[in-house]
């Protein structure tokens, strides 16, 4: 299985989860510090379900993810800055996508064994996702390596 698709919209970071116990309660309440995260993950899940047409990687299958995040360039940024080197961190974007794909592309996000990810300036804002199982992963990795070599050439 190898499939690529794009989810359009402002990429939201996973952020941190906070727990607190209200007075009189015996169990903690978990909250996310990013209120826009839920709709973004739902959009990722819906797009994945539409694109995969119900095909989900079985629990015993290793999965490779290739993620390219495109964010809008602020007008105040100088032209010499070509990569988004400001917050949010790339790993927070990755966590949001992995959680959004859970149950839609694979059974559990522990199946993800390889991640190739980058963030770029570009419009429209989006994330381009490629999901591959072990059999197809080598092609995805080769493609990413050739792009990396072009960047450093």
MARVEXDO-359145 format. One record per atom (N, C-alpha, C, CB): x, y, z; residue number from 0. Coordinates in steps of 0.05 Angstrom, whole numbers. Glycine has a CB too. Example, Ala and Ser with C-alpha at 12.3 -4.5 7.8 and 13.67 -1.06 7.14 Angstrom:
% residues 2
+--------+--------+--------+-----+
|     xx |     yy |     zz | pos |
+--------+--------+--------+-----+
|    264 |   -114 |    156 |   0 |
|    246 |    -90 |    156 |   0 |
|    264 |    -66 |    156 |   0 |
|    226 |    -89 |    181 |   0 |
|    257 |    -45 |    142 |   1 |
|    273 |    -21 |    143 |   1 |
|    258 |      1 |    157 |   1 |
|    282 |    -12 |    114 |   1 |
+--------+--------+--------+-----+
% end
This chain:
% residues 153
+--------+--------+--------+-----+
|     xx |     yy |     zz | pos |
+--------+--------+--------+-----+
|     17 |    -23 |      0 |   0 |
|      0 |      0 |      0 |   0 |
|     18 |     25 |      0 |   0 |
|    -19 |      0 |     24 |   0 |
|     13 |     43 |    -19 |   1 |
|     26 |     69 |    -19 |   1 |
|      6 |     88 |    -30 |   1 |
|     53 |     69 |    -36 |   1 |
|      0 |    109 |    -14 |   2 |
|    -19 |    129 |    -23 |   2 |
|    -10 |    157 |    -15 |   2 |
|    -47 |    123 |    -12 |   2 |
|    -15 |    176 |    -32 |   3 |
|     -9 |    204 |    -26 |   3 |
|    -34 |    221 |    -28 |   3 |
|     13 |    215 |    -45 |   3 |
|    -37 |    240 |    -10 |   4 |
|    -59 |    258 |    -11 |   4 |
|    -52 |    284 |      3 |   4 |
|    -85 |    245 |      1 |   4 |
|    -68 |    304 |      0 |   5 |
|    -63 |    330 |     11 |   5 |
|    -87 |    339 |     28 |   5 |
|    -58 |    351 |    -11 |   5 |
|    -81 |    350 |     52 |   6 |
|   -102 |    361 |     69 |   6 |
|    -97 |    391 |     70 |   6 |
|   -100 |    348 |     98 |   6 |
|   -117 |    406 |     60 |   7 |
|   -114 |    435 |     58 |   7 |
|   -124 |    448 |     84 |   7 |
|   -130 |    446 |     34 |   7 |
|   -111 |    469 |     92 |   8 |
|   -118 |    483 |    116 |   8 |
|    -93 |    491 |    132 |   8 |
|   -137 |    467 |    134 |   8 |
|    -98 |    508 |    152 |   9 |
|    -76 |    517 |    169 |   9 |
|    -67 |    494 |    186 |   9 |
|    -84 |    542 |    186 |   9 |
|    -42 |    486 |    185 |  10 |
|    -31 |    464 |    201 |  10 |
|    -31 |    472 |    230 |  10 |
|     -3 |    456 |    191 |  10 |
|    -43 |    456 |    247 |  11 |
|    -44 |    462 |    275 |  11 |
|    -25 |    443 |    290 |  11 |
|    -73 |    459 |    286 |  11 |
|    -10 |    453 |    310 |  12 |
|      8 |    436 |    326 |  12 |
|     -8 |    421 |    347 |  12 |
|     30 |    452 |    338 |  12 |
|      3 |    398 |    355 |  13 |
|     -9 |    381 |    376 |  13 |
|     -9 |    396 |    402 |  13 |
|      5 |    355 |    379 |  13 |
|     13 |    409 |    410 |  14 |
|     13 |    423 |    435 |  14 |
|     16 |    405 |    459 |  14 |
|    -11 |    441 |    438 |  14 |
|     11 |    415 |    482 |  15 |
|     14 |    400 |    506 |  15 |
|    -13 |    394 |    518 |  15 |
|     31 |    416 |    527 |  15 |
|    -15 |    372 |    531 |  16 |
|    -40 |    364 |    545 |  16 |
|    -36 |    371 |    575 |  16 |
|    -47 |    334 |    541 |  16 |
|    -56 |    383 |    587 |  17 |
|    -55 |    390 |    615 |  17 |
|    -76 |    374 |    630 |  17 |
|    -59 |    420 |    619 |  17 |
|    -70 |    366 |    654 |  18 |
|    -89 |    352 |    671 |  18 |
|    -93 |    367 |    697 |  18 |
|    -79 |    322 |    676 |  18 |
|   -118 |    367 |    706 |  19 |
|   -124 |    378 |    732 |  19 |
|   -148 |    363 |    744 |  19 |
|   -131 |    409 |    730 |  19 |
|   -150 |    364 |    770 |  20 |
|   -172 |    351 |    784 |  20 |
|   -189 |    373 |    797 |  20 |
|   -161 |    331 |    806 |  20 |
|   -214 |    376 |    787 |  21 |
|   -232 |    395 |    798 |  21 |
|   -239 |    388 |    827 |  21 |
|   -258 |    398 |    782 |  21 |
|   -246 |    408 |    843 |  22 |
|   -252 |    404 |    871 |  22 |
|   -276 |    385 |    873 |  22 |
|   -259 |    431 |    885 |  22 |
|   -273 |    364 |    889 |  23 |
|   -294 |    345 |    893 |  23 |
|   -294 |    321 |    874 |  23 |
|   -321 |    358 |    891 |  23 |
|   -276 |    322 |    853 |  24 |
|   -274 |    300 |    834 |  24 |
|   -252 |    281 |    843 |  24 |
|   -268 |    311 |    806 |  24 |
|   -254 |    257 |    833 |  25 |
|   -233 |    237 |    840 |  25 |
|   -215 |    231 |    815 |  25 |
|   -245 |    212 |    851 |  25 |
|   -224 |    240 |    792 |  26 |
|   -209 |    234 |    767 |  26 |
|   -200 |    261 |    754 |  26 |
|   -226 |    218 |    747 |  26 |
|   -177 |    260 |    740 |  27 |
|   -168 |    284 |    727 |  27 |
|   -183 |    290 |    701 |  27 |
|   -138 |    281 |    721 |  27 |
|   -183 |    315 |    694 |  28 |
|   -195 |    324 |    669 |  28 |
|   -171 |    332 |    651 |  28 |
|   -215 |    349 |    673 |  28 |
|   -170 |    322 |    626 |  29 |
|   -149 |    328 |    608 |  29 |
|   -158 |    349 |    588 |  29 |
|   -140 |    302 |    593 |  29 |
|   -141 |    370 |    584 |  30 |
|   -148 |    391 |    565 |  30 |
|   -123 |    396 |    547 |  30 |
|   -156 |    417 |    580 |  30 |
|   -129 |    405 |    523 |  31 |
|   -108 |    412 |    504 |  31 |
|   -104 |    442 |    505 |  31 |
|   -114 |    401 |    476 |  31 |
|    -80 |    451 |    501 |  32 |
|    -76 |    480 |    502 |  32 |
|    -81 |    493 |    474 |  32 |
|    -48 |    487 |    511 |  32 |
|    -88 |    477 |    454 |  33 |
|    -95 |    487 |    427 |  33 |
|   -124 |    480 |    421 |  33 |
|    -75 |    476 |    406 |  33 |
|   -141 |    500 |    421 |  34 |
|   -170 |    496 |    416 |  34 |
|   -176 |    489 |    387 |  34 |
|   -185 |    521 |    424 |  34 |
|   -158 |    495 |    368 |  35 |
|   -163 |    490 |    340 |  35 |
|   -153 |    463 |    331 |  35 |
|   -149 |    511 |    323 |  35 |
|   -141 |    448 |    350 |  36 |
|   -129 |    422 |    343 |  36 |
|   -151 |    401 |    335 |  36 |
|   -114 |    411 |    366 |  36 |
|   -173 |    400 |    349 |  37 |
|   -194 |    381 |    344 |  37 |
|   -204 |    382 |    315 |  37 |
|   -217 |    385 |    363 |  37 |
|   -213 |    406 |    305 |  38 |
|   -222 |    407 |    278 |  38 |
|   -201 |    400 |    257 |  38 |
|   -233 |    435 |    272 |  38 |
|   -176 |    407 |    262 |  39 |
|   -154 |    401 |    244 |  39 |
|   -150 |    371 |    242 |  39 |
|   -128 |    414 |    252 |  39 |
|   -149 |    357 |    265 |  40 |
|   -146 |    328 |    265 |  40 |
|   -170 |    314 |    252 |  40 |
|   -143 |    317 |    293 |  40 |
|   -195 |    325 |    256 |  41 |
|   -218 |    314 |    242 |  41 |
|   -216 |    317 |    212 |  41 |
|   -244 |    327 |    253 |  41 |
|   -206 |    339 |    203 |  42 |
|   -202 |    343 |    174 |  42 |
|   -182 |    323 |    163 |  42 |
|   -193 |    372 |    168 |  42 |
|   -161 |    318 |    178 |  43 |
|   -141 |    298 |    169 |  43 |
|   -154 |    271 |    168 |  43 |
|   -117 |    298 |    188 |  43 |
|   -169 |    263 |    188 |  44 |
|   -182 |    237 |    189 |  44 |
|   -202 |    234 |    166 |  44 |
|   -197 |    234 |    216 |  44 |
|   -219 |    255 |    161 |  45 |
|   -239 |    253 |    139 |  45 |
|   -225 |    250 |    112 |  45 |
|   -256 |    278 |    139 |  45 |
|   -204 |    266 |    107 |  46 |
|   -190 |    264 |     82 |  46 |
|   -177 |    237 |     78 |  46 |
|   -169 |    286 |     80 |  46 |
|   -165 |    226 |     99 |  47 |
|   -153 |    200 |     98 |  47 |
|   -174 |    178 |     92 |  47 |
|   -138 |    193 |    124 |  47 |
|   -197 |    179 |    105 |  48 |
|   -218 |    159 |    101 |  48 |
|   -227 |    161 |     72 |  48 |
|   -241 |    164 |    120 |  48 |
|   -231 |    185 |     61 |  49 |
|   -240 |    188 |     33 |  49 |
|   -219 |    177 |     14 |  49 |
|   -246 |    218 |     27 |  49 |
|   -194 |    183 |     19 |  50 |
|   -173 |    175 |      0 |  50 |
|   -167 |    145 |      2 |  50 |
|   -148 |    191 |      6 |  50 |
|   -168 |    134 |     25 |  51 |
|   -161 |    106 |     29 |  51 |
|   -184 |     87 |     24 |  51 |
|   -150 |    102 |     57 |  51 |
|   -208 |     98 |     23 |  52 |
|   -232 |     82 |     17 |  52 |
|   -234 |     57 |     35 |  52 |
|   -232 |     73 |    -12 |  52 |
|   -229 |     61 |     61 |  53 |
|   -232 |     40 |     80 |  53 |
|   -208 |     21 |     83 |  53 |
|   -255 |     24 |     73 |  53 |
|   -187 |     25 |     66 |  54 |
|   -164 |      8 |     67 |  54 |
|   -146 |     18 |     90 |  54 |
|   -148 |      8 |     40 |  54 |
|   -142 |      0 |    110 |  55 |
|   -127 |      8 |    134 |  55 |
|   -105 |    -12 |    138 |  55 |
|   -146 |      9 |    159 |  55 |
|    -81 |     -3 |    146 |  56 |
|    -59 |    -21 |    150 |  56 |
|    -64 |    -38 |    175 |  56 |
|    -32 |     -5 |    154 |  56 |
|    -61 |    -65 |    172 |  57 |
|    -66 |    -83 |    195 |  57 |
|    -46 |    -77 |    217 |  57 |
|    -64 |   -112 |    186 |  57 |
|    -53 |    -86 |    241 |  58 |
|    -37 |    -80 |    265 |  58 |
|     -8 |    -90 |    263 |  58 |
|    -50 |    -93 |    289 |  58 |
|     -3 |   -112 |    248 |  59 |
|     24 |   -123 |    247 |  59 |
|     41 |   -110 |    226 |  59 |
|     22 |   -153 |    241 |  59 |
|     31 |    -89 |    212 |  60 |
|     45 |    -77 |    190 |  60 |
|     59 |    -52 |    198 |  60 |
|     26 |    -71 |    167 |  60 |
|     85 |    -49 |    190 |  61 |
|    100 |    -25 |    195 |  61 |
|     93 |     -4 |    174 |  61 |
|    131 |    -31 |    195 |  61 |
|     91 |     21 |    183 |  62 |
|     83 |     42 |    165 |  62 |
|    104 |     64 |    164 |  62 |
|     56 |     54 |    175 |  62 |
|    108 |     75 |    140 |  63 |
|    125 |     98 |    136 |  63 |
|    108 |    122 |    129 |  63 |
|    147 |     92 |    114 |  63 |
|    114 |    145 |    141 |  64 |
|    100 |    170 |    135 |  64 |
|    119 |    190 |    123 |  64 |
|     86 |    182 |    160 |  64 |
|    111 |    203 |    102 |  65 |
|    126 |    226 |     91 |  65 |
|    107 |    249 |     92 |  65 |
|    136 |    221 |     61 |  65 |
|    115 |    270 |    107 |  66 |
|     98 |    293 |    112 |  66 |
|    112 |    319 |    103 |  66 |
|     90 |    295 |    142 |  66 |
|     99 |    334 |     87 |  67 |
|    109 |    361 |     79 |  67 |
|     88 |    381 |     87 |  67 |
|    115 |    362 |     48 |  67 |
|     96 |    398 |    106 |  68 |
|     78 |    419 |    117 |  68 |
|     84 |    445 |    103 |  68 |
|     82 |    422 |    148 |  68 |
|     64 |    459 |     93 |  69 |
|     67 |    485 |     80 |  69 |
|     51 |    505 |     96 |  69 |
|     56 |    483 |     50 |  69 |
|     66 |    526 |    105 |  70 |
|     54 |    547 |    120 |  70 |
|     58 |    574 |    105 |  70 |
|     66 |    549 |    149 |  70 |
|     40 |    593 |    110 |  71 |
|     42 |    619 |     96 |  71 |
|     66 |    634 |    107 |  71 |
|     16 |    635 |    101 |  71 |
|     79 |    647 |     88 |  72 |
|    102 |    664 |     95 |  72 |
|     91 |    691 |    106 |  72 |
|    121 |    669 |     71 |  72 |
|     99 |    699 |    130 |  73 |
|     90 |    725 |    140 |  73 |
|    102 |    747 |    123 |  73 |
|     99 |    729 |    170 |  73 |
|     87 |    768 |    118 |  74 |
|     96 |    791 |    102 |  74 |
|    120 |    804 |    114 |  74 |
|     73 |    811 |     98 |  74 |
|    123 |    802 |    140 |  75 |
|    145 |    816 |    154 |  75 |
|    172 |    801 |    152 |  75 |
|    138 |    819 |    183 |  75 |
|    171 |    776 |    142 |  76 |
|    196 |    760 |    139 |  76 |
|    213 |    770 |    117 |  76 |
|    189 |    730 |    135 |  76 |
|    239 |    773 |    121 |  77 |
|    257 |    780 |     99 |  77 |
|    259 |    758 |     78 |  77 |
|    285 |    787 |    110 |  77 |
|    264 |    765 |     54 |  78 |
|    265 |    745 |     32 |  78 |
|    288 |    725 |     35 |  78 |
|    268 |    760 |      5 |  78 |
|    309 |    733 |     50 |  79 |
|    332 |    715 |     53 |  79 |
|    325 |    691 |     71 |  79 |
|    355 |    730 |     65 |  79 |
|    304 |    693 |     87 |  80 |
|    296 |    670 |    103 |  80 |
|    277 |    653 |     86 |  80 |
|    281 |    679 |    130 |  80 |
|    287 |    629 |     79 |  81 |
|    272 |    612 |     60 |  81 |
|    258 |    589 |     74 |  81 |
|    291 |    601 |     40 |  81 |
|    263 |    583 |     99 |  82 |
|    250 |    562 |    113 |  82 |
|    237 |    573 |    138 |  82 |
|    271 |    539 |    121 |  82 |
|    213 |    561 |    146 |  83 |
|    200 |    570 |    171 |  83 |
|    214 |    560 |    195 |  83 |
|    170 |    561 |    171 |  83 |
|    232 |    576 |    206 |  84 |
|    249 |    567 |    229 |  84 |
|    238 |    577 |    256 |  84 |
|    277 |    577 |    226 |  84 |
|    213 |    585 |    256 |  85 |
|    200 |    594 |    280 |  85 |
|    180 |    573 |    290 |  85 |
|    185 |    621 |    275 |  85 |
|    169 |    578 |    313 |  86 |
|    150 |    560 |    325 |  86 |
|    125 |    559 |    307 |  86 |
|    142 |    568 |    353 |  86 |
|    109 |    538 |    308 |  87 |
|    112 |    514 |    324 |  87 |
|    132 |    494 |    313 |  87 |
|     84 |    500 |    326 |  87 |
|    141 |    477 |    330 |  88 |
|    161 |    457 |    323 |  88 |
|    150 |    436 |    304 |  88 |
|    172 |    443 |    348 |  88 |
|    167 |    425 |    288 |  89 |
|    160 |    405 |    268 |  89 |
|    148 |    380 |    282 |  89 |
|    183 |    397 |    251 |  89 |
|    159 |    372 |    305 |  90 |
|    149 |    348 |    318 |  90 |
|    121 |    351 |    329 |  90 |
|    168 |    341 |    341 |  90 |
|    112 |    376 |    335 |  91 |
|     85 |    380 |    344 |  91 |
|     65 |    378 |    320 |  91 |
|     82 |    408 |    357 |  91 |
|     74 |    387 |    297 |  92 |
|     58 |    383 |    272 |  92 |
|     55 |    353 |    267 |  92 |
|     71 |    397 |    248 |  92 |
|     77 |    338 |    270 |  93 |
|     77 |    309 |    264 |  93 |
|     58 |    295 |    283 |  93 |
|    106 |    298 |    267 |  93 |
|     59 |    301 |    308 |  94 |
|     42 |    288 |    328 |  94 |
|     12 |    292 |    321 |  94 |
|     47 |    298 |    356 |  94 |
|      5 |    316 |    312 |  95 |
|    -23 |    321 |    305 |  95 |
|    -32 |    304 |    282 |  95 |
|    -27 |    351 |    299 |  95 |
|    -14 |    301 |    262 |  96 |
|    -21 |    285 |    238 |  96 |
|    -22 |    255 |    245 |  96 |
|     -1 |    290 |    215 |  96 |
|     -3 |    246 |    261 |  97 |
|     -3 |    218 |    269 |  97 |
|    -29 |    211 |    284 |  97 |
|     21 |    211 |    286 |  97 |
|    -37 |    228 |    302 |  98 |
|    -62 |    222 |    317 |  98 |
|    -86 |    224 |    299 |  98 |
|    -65 |    242 |    340 |  98 |
|    -86 |    242 |    279 |  99 |
|   -108 |    245 |    260 |  99 |
|   -111 |    221 |    242 |  99 |
|   -105 |    270 |    244 |  99 |
|    -88 |    208 |    236 | 100 |
|    -89 |    184 |    218 | 100 |
|    -95 |    158 |    233 | 100 |
|    -62 |    181 |    204 | 100 |
|    -93 |    159 |    259 | 101 |
|    -99 |    135 |    275 | 101 |
|   -128 |    126 |    271 | 101 |
|    -92 |    139 |    305 | 101 |
|   -132 |    102 |    264 | 102 |
|   -159 |     92 |    259 | 102 |
|   -169 |     96 |    231 | 102 |
|   -178 |    104 |    279 | 102 |
|   -155 |    114 |    216 | 103 |
|   -163 |    119 |    188 | 103 |
|   -144 |    106 |    169 | 103 |
|   -166 |    149 |    183 | 103 |
|   -118 |    107 |    175 | 104 |
|    -97 |     96 |    157 | 104 |
|    -83 |     72 |    170 | 104 |
|    -77 |    117 |    151 | 104 |
|    -82 |     71 |    196 | 105 |
|    -70 |     49 |    210 | 105 |
|    -84 |     46 |    237 | 105 |
|    -39 |     53 |    215 | 105 |
|    -82 |     23 |    249 | 106 |
|    -97 |     17 |    274 | 106 |
|    -86 |     33 |    298 | 106 |
|    -96 |    -12 |    280 | 106 |
|    -59 |     35 |    299 | 107 |
|    -47 |     49 |    322 | 107 |
|    -22 |     64 |    313 | 107 |
|    -39 |     28 |    344 | 107 |
|    -18 |     88 |    324 | 108 |
|      5 |    103 |    314 | 108 |
|     32 |     91 |    322 | 108 |
|      3 |    131 |    325 | 108 |
|     32 |     70 |    338 | 109 |
|     57 |     56 |    344 | 109 |
|     67 |     41 |    320 | 109 |
|     53 |     37 |    368 | 109 |
|     50 |     37 |    299 | 110 |
|     58 |     24 |    275 | 110 |
|     77 |     41 |    258 | 110 |
|     34 |     16 |    259 | 110 |
|     77 |     67 |    263 | 111 |
|     94 |     85 |    247 | 111 |
|    123 |     81 |    256 | 111 |
|     85 |    115 |    251 | 111 |
|    139 |     70 |    238 | 112 |
|    167 |     64 |    244 | 112 |
|    187 |     84 |    231 | 112 |
|    174 |     36 |    234 | 112 |
|    178 |     97 |    209 | 113 |
|    196 |    116 |    196 | 113 |
|    179 |    141 |    189 | 113 |
|    208 |    104 |    170 | 113 |
|    191 |    164 |    195 | 114 |
|    178 |    190 |    188 | 114 |
|    198 |    207 |    174 | 114 |
|    167 |    204 |    214 | 114 |
|    190 |    217 |    151 | 115 |
|    205 |    237 |    136 | 115 |
|    188 |    262 |    135 | 115 |
|    213 |    226 |    107 | 115 |
|    198 |    283 |    147 | 116 |
|    181 |    307 |    150 | 116 |
|    197 |    333 |    145 | 116 |
|    168 |    308 |    178 | 116 |
|    183 |    353 |    134 | 117 |
|    195 |    379 |    130 | 117 |
|    173 |    400 |    131 | 117 |
|    210 |    380 |    102 | 117 |
|    181 |    425 |    138 | 118 |
|    162 |    447 |    137 | 118 |
|    173 |    468 |    118 | 118 |
|    156 |    459 |    165 | 118 |
|    155 |    479 |    102 | 119 |
|    163 |    498 |     80 | 119 |
|    144 |    522 |     81 | 119 |
|    162 |    484 |     53 | 119 |
|    153 |    543 |     68 | 120 |
|    134 |    565 |     63 | 120 |
|    120 |    559 |     37 | 120 |
|    149 |    592 |     61 | 120 |
|     94 |    563 |     36 | 121 |
|     78 |    559 |     12 | 121 |
|     49 |    564 |     16 | 121 |
|     82 |    530 |      2 | 121 |
|     36 |    571 |     -5 | 122 |
|      7 |    574 |     -5 | 122 |
|     -5 |    557 |    -27 | 122 |
|     -1 |    604 |     -7 | 122 |
|    -29 |    547 |    -23 | 123 |
|    -45 |    548 |      1 | 123 |
|    -32 |    531 |     24 | 123 |
|    -73 |    538 |     -4 | 123 |
|    -39 |    538 |     48 | 124 |
|    -29 |    523 |     71 | 124 |
|    -40 |    495 |     70 | 124 |
|    -36 |    537 |     98 | 124 |
|    -23 |    475 |     75 | 125 |
|    -31 |    447 |     72 | 125 |
|    -10 |    429 |     84 | 125 |
|    -36 |    441 |     43 | 125 |
|    -17 |    403 |     85 | 126 |
|      2 |    382 |     91 | 126 |
|     -1 |    361 |     70 | 126 |
|     -2 |    370 |    120 | 126 |
|     21 |    353 |     57 | 127 |
|     21 |    332 |     37 | 127 |
|     30 |    307 |     51 | 127 |
|     39 |    339 |     12 | 127 |
|     13 |    286 |     50 | 128 |
|     18 |    262 |     65 | 128 |
|     22 |    239 |     46 | 128 |
|     -5 |    256 |     85 | 128 |
|     43 |    223 |     51 | 129 |
|     47 |    198 |     36 | 129 |
|     49 |    176 |     58 | 129 |
|     73 |    198 |     18 | 129 |
|     33 |    156 |     55 | 130 |
|     32 |    133 |     73 | 130 |
|     41 |    108 |     57 | 130 |
|      4 |    129 |     87 | 130 |
|     60 |     94 |     68 | 131 |
|     70 |     70 |     54 | 131 |
|     75 |     48 |     74 | 131 |
|     96 |     76 |     38 | 131 |
|     69 |     23 |     66 | 132 |
|     75 |      0 |     83 | 132 |
|    104 |     -8 |     77 | 132 |
|     55 |    -24 |     77 | 132 |
|    114 |    -28 |     91 | 133 |
|    142 |    -35 |     89 | 133 |
|    151 |    -42 |     60 | 133 |
|    148 |    -59 |    107 | 133 |
|    133 |    -54 |     45 | 134 |
|    140 |    -62 |     18 | 134 |
|    146 |    -38 |      0 | 134 |
|    118 |    -80 |      6 | 134 |
|    131 |    -17 |      4 | 135 |
|    133 |      7 |    -13 | 135 |
|    151 |     29 |      0 | 135 |
|    105 |     19 |    -18 | 135 |
|    159 |     25 |     25 | 136 |
|    173 |     46 |     39 | 136 |
|    200 |     53 |     26 | 136 |
|    177 |     38 |     67 | 136 |
|    214 |     34 |     15 | 137 |
|    240 |     40 |      4 | 137 |
|    238 |     61 |    -18 | 137 |
|    253 |     14 |     -6 | 137 |
|    217 |     60 |    -35 | 138 |
|    214 |     80 |    -56 | 138 |
|    210 |    108 |    -44 | 138 |
|    191 |     72 |    -74 | 138 |
|    194 |    109 |    -23 | 139 |
|    189 |    135 |    -10 | 139 |
|    215 |    146 |      1 | 139 |
|    168 |    132 |     12 | 139 |
|    231 |    129 |     14 | 140 |
|    256 |    138 |     26 | 140 |
|    276 |    147 |      4 | 140 |
|    268 |    115 |     43 | 140 |
|    278 |    132 |    -18 | 141 |
|    296 |    139 |    -40 | 141 |
|    288 |    167 |    -51 | 141 |
|    295 |    118 |    -62 | 141 |
|    262 |    171 |    -55 | 142 |
|    253 |    197 |    -65 | 142 |
|    260 |    220 |    -46 | 142 |
|    222 |    196 |    -69 | 142 |
|    258 |    215 |    -20 | 143 |
|    264 |    236 |     -1 | 143 |
|    294 |    241 |      0 | 143 |
|    254 |    227 |     27 | 143 |
|    311 |    220 |     -3 | 144 |
|    340 |    223 |     -3 | 144 |
|    349 |    239 |    -27 | 144 |
|    353 |    196 |     -2 | 144 |
|    336 |    234 |    -50 | 145 |
|    345 |    249 |    -74 | 145 |
|    338 |    279 |    -71 | 145 |
|    331 |    237 |   -100 | 145 |
|    316 |    285 |    -58 | 146 |
|    308 |    313 |    -53 | 146 |
|    328 |    325 |    -34 | 146 |
|    280 |    315 |    -43 | 146 |
|    336 |    310 |    -13 | 147 |
|    355 |    321 |      6 | 147 |
|    382 |    326 |     -7 | 147 |
|    359 |    300 |     29 | 147 |
|    390 |    309 |    -25 | 148 |
|    416 |    313 |    -39 | 148 |
|    414 |    338 |    -56 | 148 |
|    423 |    288 |    -56 | 148 |
|    391 |    344 |    -68 | 149 |
|    388 |    368 |    -84 | 149 |
|    391 |    393 |    -66 | 149 |
|    361 |    368 |    -98 | 149 |
|    380 |    391 |    -42 | 150 |
|    382 |    414 |    -23 | 150 |
|    411 |    420 |    -15 | 150 |
|    365 |    409 |      1 | 150 |
|    427 |    400 |    -12 | 151 |
|    454 |    403 |     -3 | 151 |
|    475 |    405 |    -26 | 151 |
|    462 |    381 |     16 | 151 |
|    466 |    403 |    -50 | 152 |
|    484 |    404 |    -73 | 152 |
|    492 |    432 |    -79 | 152 |
|    471 |    392 |    -98 | 152 |
+--------+--------+--------+-----+
% end
